[in-house]
Amino acid sequence: MSIVKQTVYIANQSKQNDLKKLLFTHLLNIKKFNGCLNYEVYEADDDELEFLVYEEWASEEAIANYKHSQEYEKFMGLKKVLVRREEILPSF
């Protein structure tokens, strides 16, 4: 059974375009990652600072492998200056 993760990102003021670019660039890279079944980025209709990232992974092991990758480290470092708040929704 796959694992679904959803994360809401609220961009820092005036950083929404940079965050959007980072999320969509990351989308292209992560979809190639072994065990990533789906990765989608959605923009909120009513708030230009808000984004939802939907991830589907084959297993916990695939998530762990990704979290030990250079791609993950790069993403985490870049998003620090762009994100005001991050909320991880319950997994299912």
C-alpha positions as CSV (number, residue, x, y, z in Angstrom):
1,M,0.0,0.0,0.0
2,S,1.3,3.4,-0.9
3,I,1.9,6.3,1.5
4,V,0.4,9.7,0.8
5,K,1.8,12.9,2.3
6,Q,0.4,16.4,2.0
7,T,2.1,19.6,3.0
8,V,0.8,23.1,3.0
9,Y,3.5,25.8,2.4
10,I,2.9,29.5,3.1
11,A,5.4,31.7,1.4
12,N,7.1,34.6,2.9
13,Q,5.7,37.9,1.7
14,S,6.9,38.7,-1.9
15,K,8.6,35.2,-2.1
16,Q,5.7,33.3,-3.6
17,N,7.1,33.3,-7.1
18,D,10.4,32.0,-5.9
19,L,8.7,29.3,-3.8
20,K,6.5,28.4,-6.8
21,K,9.5,28.0,-9.0
22,L,11.3,25.9,-6.4
23,L,8.3,23.6,-5.9
24,F,7.7,23.0,-9.6
25,T,11.4,22.5,-10.3
26,H,11.5,20.0,-7.4
27,L,8.5,18.3,-8.9
28,L,10.4,17.5,-12.1
29,N,13.4,16.1,-10.1
30,I,11.5,14.1,-7.5
31,K,9.2,12.3,-10.0
32,K,12.4,10.6,-11.3
33,F,13.2,9.4,-7.7
34,N,12.9,5.7,-7.1
35,G,9.7,5.0,-5.1
36,C,8.0,8.3,-5.9
37,L,4.6,7.4,-7.4
38,N,3.2,10.9,-7.6
39,Y,4.1,14.5,-6.7
40,E,1.8,17.4,-7.5
41,V,1.9,21.1,-6.6
42,Y,-1.3,23.0,-6.2
43,E,-1.8,26.8,-5.8
44,A,-4.5,28.0,-3.5
45,D,-7.3,29.9,-5.4
46,D,-7.8,32.4,-2.6
47,D,-4.3,33.0,-1.4
48,E,-1.3,33.6,-3.6
49,L,1.1,32.8,-0.8
50,E,-0.3,29.3,-0.2
51,F,0.7,26.0,-1.9
52,L,-0.3,22.4,-1.3
53,V,2.2,19.6,-2.2
54,Y,0.7,16.1,-2.6
55,E,3.2,13.2,-2.5
56,E,2.6,9.5,-3.0
57,W,5.4,7.0,-2.2
58,A,5.7,3.3,-2.7
59,S,6.9,2.7,0.9
60,E,8.4,4.2,4.1
61,E,11.7,3.0,2.8
62,A,11.4,5.0,-0.4
63,I,10.6,8.1,1.7
64,A,13.7,7.4,4.0
65,N,15.9,7.0,0.9
66,Y,14.7,10.3,-0.5
67,K,15.3,12.1,2.8
68,H,18.9,10.9,2.7
69,S,19.5,12.2,-0.9
70,Q,21.3,15.4,-2.1
71,E,18.0,16.4,-3.8
72,Y,16.2,16.5,-0.5
73,E,19.0,18.4,1.3
74,K,19.1,21.0,-1.5
75,F,15.3,21.4,-1.4
76,M,15.3,21.8,2.4
77,G,18.1,24.4,2.3
78,L,16.4,26.5,-0.4
79,K,12.9,26.5,1.0
80,K,14.1,27.8,4.4
81,V,14.3,31.4,3.2
82,L,11.1,31.2,1.1
83,V,8.6,29.6,3.6
84,R,7.0,31.5,6.4
85,R,5.0,28.5,7.6
86,E,4.7,24.8,6.8
87,E,2.0,22.4,7.9
88,I,2.1,18.7,7.3
89,L,-1.3,17.2,7.1
90,P,-2.1,13.8,8.5
91,S,-0.8,10.9,6.3
92,F,-3.1,8.3,4.9
